[in-house]
Amino acid sequence: MSATAKDSMLQAVMSGCWHKASPHISLSEVSGYGQVKEQLTCTDTVLLKSDRMGIPATLQERIVDIAHEGHMGIVKTKALLREKVWFPCMDKMVEMNPSLYKRTASDVSIT
């Protein structure tokens, strides 16, 4: 079973039955989808916001980590994500990702 099929919020959004979302889902998460409701479309298995794929909650952190693998920093990581994917509070998750703030000796130029 796919992560989208297991995600009760995405399933509720895709079926148009917002009230069927799991009770453990926060109001802010429901609101995140509601704010862009007119931009959402879906197939049988995928939620899209315009031409970007909606990402299930269980994969969001991993997607942010993958986008940051090139060590591009916060602004470029957000831009890369915005090209292909979408989920509520995506920018905030990128900004709060501790791996984006780790610096090593190789990141710092010594002159």
N, C-alpha and C positions, 0 to 999 in steps of 0.2 A: 504494500500500500504506500502511495506517495506521501511526502510530507504535506502537500496541499490537501490531500484527501483526509489526513489526520488532523488538520488545523481547523478547529471548530469555528473560529472567527472567519477564516476565508470561506469555509463552506456556507456559513450564514450569509455572508456578503454575496457570494456567487449565486445563491438561491433566492436572494432578495428578501430573506427572512431574518432581518437584523435581530429580532427578538429571540431567535433560536441560538444565539451565541452562548457559549458556556458561561455560567455565572461567575467563574473565576477571572473572566476577562474584564479589564478595567474600563471604566467609562471613557477615559482618555483614548484608549485604543479604538473603541467603537467610534468615538468622535473623529479620530484620525481618518477613518474610512468614510464617515459621513460627510466630512468637509470636501471630499473629492468625488462624491457619489456620481455626479454627472459625467465624470471623466473615466469611470470604470466600465469595463466590458469583460466578458468572460467567454471561454469555450467550456467544454465539458470538464476540463482538467486544469485550466490556467486562468488566473485573474490578471487582467492588464489594466494599467493606468496609462492611457494614451498608447504609446508603443513600448512601454516598459513593463516587464514582468513583475507581478506582485509576489513577494517572497514570504513564505510561511515563517511564523515566529521562531520555530526551532532552527531555522537556517540563517536567520538575519545576522547574528554575530559572526558566523563563519563567513558569510558573504563579505562583511566589512573587513575581516582579517585577510581574505583573499585579495580584495581590492587594494589593501595596503601593502601587499607583499613586495611591491616595487619601492617601498619606503619613500613615497612621494609627498608625504605630509597631509595635513587635514584638507586643505583646499582642493588639491588635485585628487585625493581619494574621493571626496564628495562628488567632484565633477565626473570621475570615472563611473561611480555608482549611478549617478543620474542619467547616464547614457543608456543604461540597460535595465536597471531594476528600480523598484519602488516598494517602500513599506512605510507606515506611519512613523514619524519621528526618526527617520533615517539620518538626517543631519545631526540630530542630538546624539544618536548612538555612535556616530563617527567621532564627534567631539569628546565623548565620554570614554572612548576606547583607550585604555592605558597603553596599549602597544604603540600607539601613535606618539607617545611622549617619552618612550624609552630612548635614551641616547647612549651610544657607546663611544669609546675612544676614537673609533674610525669615523664617527659622525662629526667630530669636532676637529677643525683644522688648527694646528698649533703653528704659530709663526713667530 
